Structures are given as structure tokens and as C-alpha cells.
Amino acid sequence: MKTISLKIDDSIFVEVEHIVHNLKKPRNRYINEAIDHYNKIQKRKLIEEKLRHESSIVKEDSMSVLKEFEDIEL
């Protein structure tokens, strides 16, 4: 496990302290879980962007092939 120094806004820190107290969970565990959750969201967004890009490429090729088939039928 790595140790980092983190500067956090006072308002966020107060909110975290309140939540971890109510959850009866160590602050470190809570922050690790929060970062893990945020990483999963960001990975999902990156995959979504990649899929959108690749879908647009495939769409262009599909439309081109469809046009060729339409031209053959005429």
C-alpha cells in the first residue's frame, strides 16, 4: 500500500468526517472506496467514448456498403 499526502477542502473534510463517523468506518477505508468508485466511473466514460468513436467509424463503412448494394440492385 502507498502513502500519499492529500490537501482536501475544509468543507469536504468535515463532510467526510461526519459520514465516516455515522458509518463507523475508518477514514482511510472510506477514501479508498471513494477513489475506487471514481476510477470505475472514469474507466466507464473512457470506454463509452471509445465505443462512440468506433461506432461512428463502423457506421460510415456500413453506409458505404449499403450504398454499394443498392447500386448493384438497380
HELIX and SHEET records of a PDB file:
HELIX    1   1 ASP A   10  LEU A   23  1                                  14    
HELIX    2   2 ARG A   27  GLU A   73  1                                  47    
END                                                                             
